[in-house]
Amino acid sequence: MAGPTTAERGERKQESSDPPLARRRLRLSRLRTIIILIVVLVLLGAASVWLLYGSKWLRVERVSVAGTRVLTPEQVLDAADAPVGAPLISVETDAIEARLRRKLPRIDEVDVVRSWPHGISLKVMERTPVLMVQKGGKFIEVDDEGVRFATVSTPPKGVPALELTVSRSSSAAASLRRFGEARLVREAVRVAGAVPAAVLHDTLVVKVRSYDDISLELRDGRTVAWGSGEKGAAKARTLTALMKASPRARYFDVSVPTAPASSAS
């Protein structure tokens, strides 16, 4: 039998060499695609960085304030010291929040938000006084956590005064040494938070003699012996019932809510 001709051998050689060549071309095509994608991503990244940090389009132009009651928006803006003109992306919101809390203790909560494309929003919540301490003709406001956060020249309306009148007796002195003044203030705040709203509205003074000797002086001359800040809800219910049962009484004792007492003097 005659062997393959020269033409046939050439065709077979061409067929055997085609697959490797095709694979090489495919690899080159993929490599070019990858290189193009990398270049595009690099360019996009550079453009994004320039847009965020180098352009004039995304810079701080305005700072807004919401939630103020006693504070003015101008006070908040001054304390925030937001970097107007800086790239918005570079603004350190945590630093602004820290400055506001440090410079304006009246602020209880604050939320600093970037408002794209040109703004910063400052949303504040101010502390609310539940007691006040008079000192040297001024009035120190105390919030529901016992924090003394502001000194004002005019007493806030409807806020009872706090008097720490710890006596020299051995039990009162021991109470002060054990709990400290800050703890006694917190107990007074705890009592103010538990007193029925109608009674608190008429309360002029919350007087603290010791941890378990806290009393209320009402605007019409009546007195309530509350005791410690413990069992506040039970004491509130008992006081409400006791005042209804004895409307002419001038003295109420709910320090032991299961054994209350009242008297005309």
C-alpha positions as CSV (number, residue, x, y, z in Angstrom):
1,M,0.0,0.0,0.0
2,A,1.3,3.4,-0.9
3,G,2.2,5.8,2.0
4,P,0.6,9.2,2.5
5,T,1.6,11.8,0.0
6,T,3.5,14.9,0.8
7,A,0.3,17.0,0.7
8,E,-1.5,14.7,3.1
9,R,1.5,14.8,5.5
10,G,1.4,18.7,5.4
11,E,-2.3,18.8,6.2
12,R,-1.9,16.5,9.1
13,K,1.0,18.6,10.5
14,Q,-1.1,21.7,10.1
15,E,-4.0,20.1,11.9
16,S,-1.8,19.0,14.8
17,S,-0.3,22.5,15.2
18,D,-3.6,24.4,15.1
19,P,-4.9,23.7,18.7
20,P,-1.7,25.0,20.5
21,L,-1.8,28.1,18.4
22,A,-5.5,28.7,19.1
23,R,-4.8,28.3,22.8
24,R,-2.0,30.8,22.7
25,R,-4.2,33.3,20.9
26,L,-6.9,32.8,23.5
27,R,-4.5,33.3,26.4
28,L,-3.2,36.5,24.7
29,S,-6.8,37.7,24.3
30,R,-7.6,37.1,27.9
31,L,-4.4,38.8,29.0
32,R,-5.2,41.9,27.0
33,T,-8.7,41.9,28.5
34,I,-7.3,41.6,32.1
35,I,-4.8,44.4,31.4
36,I,-7.5,46.6,30.0
37,L,-9.8,46.0,33.0
38,I,-6.9,46.7,35.4
39,V,-6.2,50.0,33.6
40,V,-9.9,50.9,33.7
41,L,-10.1,50.1,37.5
42,V,-7.0,52.1,38.2
43,L,-8.3,55.1,36.3
44,L,-11.7,54.8,38.0
45,G,-10.0,54.6,41.4
46,A,-7.9,57.7,40.6
47,A,-10.9,59.6,39.4
48,S,-12.9,58.6,42.5
49,V,-10.1,59.8,44.8
50,W,-9.8,63.0,43.0
51,L,-13.6,63.5,43.1
52,L,-13.7,62.9,46.8
53,Y,-10.6,64.7,47.9
54,G,-9.4,67.0,45.1
55,S,-12.4,68.4,43.4
56,K,-14.6,71.3,44.5
57,W,-17.8,69.3,44.0
58,L,-17.9,67.4,47.3
59,R,-16.8,69.9,49.9
60,V,-18.4,71.1,53.0
61,E,-20.5,74.2,52.2
62,R,-23.2,74.2,55.0
63,V,-23.7,72.9,58.5
64,S,-27.2,72.5,59.9
65,V,-28.4,72.2,63.5
66,A,-31.6,70.5,64.8
67,G,-33.0,69.7,68.2
68,T,-31.9,72.7,70.3
69,R,-34.1,74.0,73.0
70,V,-32.1,76.1,75.5
71,L,-28.9,76.2,73.4
72,T,-28.9,78.3,70.2
73,P,-27.8,76.9,66.8
74,E,-25.0,79.4,66.8
75,Q,-23.6,78.0,70.1
76,V,-23.7,74.5,68.6
77,L,-22.0,75.6,65.4
78,D,-19.3,77.4,67.3
79,A,-18.6,74.4,69.5
80,A,-18.7,71.9,66.6
81,D,-16.1,73.9,64.6
82,A,-16.9,71.9,61.5
83,P,-14.2,72.3,58.7
84,V,-16.2,74.3,56.1
85,G,-14.4,74.1,52.7
86,A,-12.8,70.7,53.5
87,P,-13.6,67.6,51.5
88,L,-16.8,66.1,53.0
89,I,-15.3,62.6,53.0
90,S,-12.4,63.8,55.2
91,V,-14.6,65.2,58.0
92,E,-14.1,63.4,61.3
93,T,-17.6,63.0,62.7
94,D,-16.4,61.4,65.9
95,A,-14.1,64.4,66.6
96,I,-17.0,66.9,66.1
97,E,-19.2,64.8,68.4
98,A,-16.4,64.8,71.1
99,R,-16.0,68.6,70.8
100,L,-19.7,69.2,71.2
101,R,-19.9,67.0,74.3
102,R,-16.8,68.6,75.8
103,K,-17.7,72.2,75.2
104,L,-21.5,71.9,75.7
105,P,-22.3,69.6,78.7
106,R,-25.9,70.4,78.2
107,I,-25.9,68.1,75.2
108,D,-26.9,64.6,76.2
109,E,-26.9,63.0,72.7
110,V,-25.5,64.2,69.4
111,D,-25.5,62.6,65.9
112,V,-23.1,64.1,63.3
113,V,-24.1,63.0,59.8
114,R,-22.6,63.8,56.4
115,S,-25.3,65.1,54.1
116,W,-24.1,64.6,50.6
117,P,-23.0,66.3,48.5
118,H,-22.2,69.5,50.5
119,G,-23.6,69.4,54.1
120,I,-23.1,68.3,57.7
121,S,-26.1,67.7,59.9
122,L,-25.8,68.1,63.7
123,K,-28.8,66.6,65.5
124,V,-28.6,67.2,69.3
125,M,-30.7,66.2,72.3
126,E,-30.3,68.4,75.4
127,R,-30.3,67.3,79.0
128,T,-33.5,68.1,80.9
129,P,-33.1,69.3,84.5
130,V,-35.1,67.3,87.1
131,L,-33.5,69.1,90.1
132,M,-31.5,72.2,90.7
133,V,-28.9,73.1,93.3
134,Q,-28.6,76.8,94.4
135,K,-25.0,77.9,94.9
136,G,-23.8,81.5,95.3
137,G,-26.8,83.1,93.7
138,K,-26.6,80.7,90.7
139,F,-28.5,77.5,90.0
140,I,-26.9,74.3,88.9
141,E,-29.1,72.0,86.8
142,V,-29.1,68.3,87.5
143,D,-30.4,65.8,85.0
144,D,-32.1,62.4,85.5
145,E,-28.7,60.7,85.7
146,G,-27.5,63.0,88.4
147,V,-25.2,64.9,86.1
148,R,-24.7,68.6,87.0
149,F,-24.6,69.9,83.5
150,A,-25.2,73.7,83.5
151,T,-25.1,76.7,85.8
152,V,-27.8,79.4,85.1
153,S,-28.7,82.7,86.8
154,T,-32.5,82.1,86.7
155,P,-34.0,78.9,88.2
156,P,-35.8,76.7,85.6
157,K,-39.5,76.8,86.1
158,G,-41.2,73.8,87.6
159,V,-37.9,72.2,88.7
160,P,-37.5,71.4,92.5
161,A,-34.5,72.5,94.4
162,L,-32.2,69.9,95.9
163,E,-31.0,70.4,99.4
164,L,-28.2,68.3,100.9
165,T,-28.7,68.8,104.6
166,V,-26.7,65.9,106.0
167,S,-26.8,66.2,109.7
168,R,-23.9,65.6,112.1
169,S,-25.6,62.6,113.6
170,S,-23.6,59.3,113.5
171,S,-26.0,57.6,111.1
172,A,-26.1,60.5,108.6
173,A,-22.4,60.9,108.7
174,A,-21.9,57.2,108.2
175,S,-24.4,57.4,105.2
176,L,-22.4,60.2,103.6
177,R,-19.1,58.4,104.1
178,R,-20.5,55.1,102.7
179,F,-22.3,56.5,99.7
180,G,-20.7,59.8,99.0
181,E,-22.4,63.0,97.9
182,A,-22.7,62.0,94.2
183,R,-24.6,58.8,95.2
184,L,-27.0,60.8,97.5
185,V,-27.7,63.2,94.6
186,R,-28.5,60.2,92.3
187,E,-30.9,59.0,95.0
188,A,-32.6,62.3,95.1
189,V,-32.9,62.2,91.3
190,R,-34.3,58.7,91.6
191,V,-36.9,59.9,94.0
192,A,-37.9,62.8,91.8
193,G,-38.4,60.4,88.9
194,A,-40.7,58.2,91.0
195,V,-42.9,60.9,92.6
196,P,-46.4,61.2,91.0
197,A,-46.5,63.9,88.4
198,A,-49.1,65.9,90.2
199,V,-47.1,65.9,93.4
200,L,-43.8,66.7,91.6
201,H,-45.5,69.7,90.1
202,D,-46.1,71.0,93.6
203,T,-42.7,70.1,95.0
204,L,-40.4,73.0,95.9
205,V,-37.6,71.1,97.6
206,V,-36.2,67.6,97.6
207,K,-34.3,67.4,100.9
208,V,-31.7,64.7,101.5
209,R,-30.5,64.1,105.1
210,S,-29.1,60.6,104.4
211,Y,-29.4,57.8,102.0
212,D,-32.7,56.6,103.6
213,D,-34.0,60.0,104.8
214,I,-35.3,61.9,101.7
215,S,-38.3,64.2,102.0
216,L,-40.3,66.5,99.8
217,E,-41.5,70.0,100.7
218,L,-44.6,71.0,98.7
219,R,-45.6,74.4,97.7
220,D,-48.6,74.6,100.0
221,G,-46.5,73.7,103.1
222,R,-47.2,70.0,103.1
223,T,-44.3,67.5,103.7
224,V,-43.8,64.0,102.4
225,A,-41.3,61.6,104.1
226,W,-40.2,59.4,101.3
227,G,-37.3,57.5,102.8
228,S,-34.7,56.0,100.3
229,G,-35.1,55.8,96.6
230,E,-36.0,52.2,96.8
231,K,-39.6,50.9,96.0
232,G,-40.4,54.1,94.3
233,A,-43.4,52.8,92.3
234,A,-45.0,51.3,95.5
235,K,-44.4,54.6,97.4
236,A,-45.9,56.6,94.5
237,R,-49.1,54.5,94.6
238,T,-49.3,54.7,98.3
239,L,-48.8,58.5,98.4
240,T,-51.6,59.0,95.8
241,A,-54.0,56.9,97.7
242,L,-53.0,58.5,101.1
243,M,-53.5,62.0,99.8
244,K,-57.0,61.1,98.5
245,A,-57.9,59.5,101.8
246,S,-56.5,62.4,103.9
247,P,-57.0,65.6,101.8
248,R,-56.5,67.8,104.9
249,A,-53.3,66.2,106.1
250,R,-50.1,68.2,106.2
251,Y,-47.7,65.4,106.7
252,F,-47.4,62.1,104.8
253,D,-45.0,59.3,105.5
254,V,-44.5,56.6,102.8
255,S,-41.0,55.6,103.7
256,V,-42.5,52.1,104.4
257,P,-45.2,51.9,101.7
258,T,-46.9,49.0,103.4
259,A,-47.4,51.0,106.6
260,P,-48.0,54.6,105.5
261,A,-49.0,57.4,107.9
262,S,-50.5,60.9,107.7
263,S,-51.2,63.7,110.1
264,A,-52.5,67.2,110.3
265,S,-49.2,68.6,111.4
